[in-house]
Amino acid sequence: MDVPAVAGDLLASLAARADADVAAGAQRYFPHGIRALGVRNASVVELANGCFRARPDIPPATRLALTEEVLSRASHHEEVLLGFALLHKVARTGLGDELLDRCEHWLEAYVSNWAQCDDLCLKLLYPFFLGHLDRIPRTRRWVASRSPWARRAANVAVVKFVRRTVGRTVFELPLSHVFDNCTRLMHDQDVYVQKGCGWLLKVTAEVHQDEVAAFLRTWHGRMARTTFRYAIEKMDPATRTSLMALGKEPPG
């Protein structure tokens, strides 16, 4: 495969699907705006899958190189999503630690909004961790990243592993992992990092409600209101009411 040529063809095909009305409509999900072509997610995925329909034997390493090439040229939102979609089907077993290393780099170098962050977490990191459960703890170092998207991903990448059946075993994310991440990030100034903390706490509360409630009672006065409200969203009504009635409301 001529990687630069194929990347160019893919990006040209993506641009040909641009729709100004779709691009304008997408802006409502991004308060700070994004540079969008106006291509729906399903169309991005279809384009990525079509690339390999006639090339079923392309090895994962070549797909990784193609993703790198697309991301290095990306200037629009959907071009980043295209790069991630090219690797989705080989993320679980086709690649090893090099994928995790590249995901960390992409979060810091190419991801520029919450949707790209979450897409990387769901399309690449989720399947990768299904095949490499022992690598999940490596995400903990992302809480110290200079990139807010890597810091958000430190929590979003593991929400599906709070409790998950994988093969014949049940994997549970240690509560120490959850609470340490959220303690370290609760003062983060980025609202999407705060929401990521709240999301992880909310999912954890579905399995460990009492422990999450105790955590919130300890820290509610120092965490962002956004985090707190996300965290209690799916608790039982009595526990949620009790937590909402705490004397000191979390800061905004």
N, C-alpha and C positions, 0 to 999 in steps of 0.2 A: 504493500500500500504506500502510495505517495502521500504521506501525512499532510504536508502543507497544502497540496492540491485538493485533497478531500475536505480539509477544514475550510478552504475557500469556497468550495462548492456547497457545503452545508450552510455556511453563513449567507451565501447568496440566495439559497433556497429559502432560508428563514426570512430574509429581508423581503423576498417576493410575496410572502404571506402577510405582510404588514397591513394593518387596518387602523386608520387614524381614529375611528370611533372607539374601537376596543382600547386603544392606547389612552384615549381621554378618559374612558370609563374606569380604567385601572387606577388612575391617580387618586381616587377617593379612598383607597386602602393605604395610601402612603402620605402621611401628613406633610412630609418634607419633599415630596415629589420624587419621581424616578424618570430615567430616560428609557422609554419603552417604545418598541416597534408596534405593539398592538397585535401580538400573536398569542392565542389562547394556549394554556398549558398542555391540553390534550394534543394540540397540533405540534407543539415542540417535541413531545414524547414520540408521536408518530413519525416525525422526521428522523429522530435519533434511531428508532427501531428500523426504519426503512434503510438506513445506511448500511446495516449489517445483514439485511435480508438476502442480498445477493453475495454477501461475503461472510458466510457462517463460520468460517475457519480462522477469522482474524483473532490472533491471540490477545489475551488481556493486556499484556504489556504494550501492544500497539494501540489498543483502545485508550490506555492511559496516556500515551503520547499524543493521541488525537485530542483528548480532552485538554491536555496542557496547551496544545496549539490553539484550540478554540478559545480557551479562557484568556490566553495572552493577547488575543485580538479583540476580545469582547469590549464593546462600548455601550451596549444596551442590555437591559434587564433580561430579556429572553435568551440572549446569547450565553449568558452565564448558566441559565437553566438548561440550555442545550448541552453545554459541556458536562454537566452532572448527569443528564439523562443518557449520555453515551456510555457511561460506566455502570449504570444501574444493574444490568443483568449479570455482571461478573463481580459485583462488589462482595458477595458472600464468600465465594470460594476461589475466585480467579486470582486474587491478589492478596498479599500479606501486609506486613507493617508499612511497606512503601505507600499503600493507599492511606493509611492513617496519618502518616507524615505529610502527604500531599493535602489531605483534607485540612489539617491544621494550617498549612501554608495558604490554601485557598481562602479559608476564613479570614485570614489576616490581609491577604493581598487583593482578592477579587470580590468577595461578598460585600455588598453595600446596603442591604436592607434585610428586614426580618424574613421576608418570603424566600429569599435566596438562602439564608441561614437555615431555615426550617426544611427547605427542599433538600439541601445537602444532608441534613440530619436524617431525613426519612428515606431518601433515595440511595444514599451511600453508606452512612454510618449505621443505620438500623440493620440492613442486611449484613454488613461487614461484622457487626458485633454478634449477630446470630451464629456466625461461623467462627467467631473469635471472642468468646465470652471473657477470656482471661485478659483481653486488651482493654476492657472497659475502664479500669482504674487509670489508664493513661490520660483520660479526658480531664482528670482532676487538676492537672497543671494548667489547663486553659483558663481557670478562674483568675490567673495572674496575667493573662494576655493583655497587650496594649489595645487589641481589637475588641470592641463591644460585642461583635458577632461571634467571636471565639468564646467570650465569656458567656454569652447566651447559650451557645452550643454546648458548653460544659454541662448544662442542665437539660436542654431539649434533647440532646443525643441519647440520654439515658431514661427518658420518661417511660418508654415502652419496656424497660427492664426492671421496674419496681418489683413486679412479680410476673414472670413469663415462663411458660412451658416451652422448652427447647428439646426436641426429641423426646427422650424418656425421662428427662429430669426437669425440675422446676428451679429456675434461677431467681434469686431475690437480691436486689441491690441492697447492700448494707445500709441501715439507717444512719450509720456514722458518715457514709458517703453523702447522703442527702443533706443531713444537718450541717456538716462541715462546709459543703458548697454554699448552702444558703446563708450560713453565718458570715462567711467571707464575702458574699456578694450583696448582702442586704443593704449596704450603704452605697451601692453602685449608683452613679448619677444617671445612667442610661435607663430609660423607662422600659426598653425591651429586655434588658438584663433583669430588671425587677419582675417583669411579667414572666420571664423564664423561671425565676425562683418560685413564683406563685404557682406556675403550671406544675413544676415538679412536686411541690408540697401538696397540691390538690390531688394529684394522682397517687401520691404516697398515702394520703389520708384515706383513700378508698380501701387500702389494705391495713394501714396502721393508724386509725383515726385517733386513738387515745394518745399515742406518742406524738403525733403532729400537733394535736391540741395542746399538749404540755409544752411543746417547743414554742408555739405561738403565745402561750401565756407568759413564757419567760422573755420572749423577744419582741412582743407586739409593739412596745413603746419605742423601739429603735428601728423597726423595719418600715419600708415604704407602704403607704396605704394600698397601693396597687398590688403589692405582693400579698398583703394580708387578705384582701378581698378575694383574690384568685384562690388563695389557699383554702378558704372556708367554704367555697362555692358548693361543693358536693357533700359536705358533712351533714349528719342528721340534723333536723330542725332544732332540737334542744341544745345540742353542742354549738351549733352555729349561733343561736341566740345568746348563749352564755358568753361566747367569745366576743360577739359584737357589743355586749354590754360591759366589757372591760372598761375600767375607769378612764384610762388614758388612750385616746384614739391615736393610731399610728400616724406619723408625719406624712405629708403629701409627697 
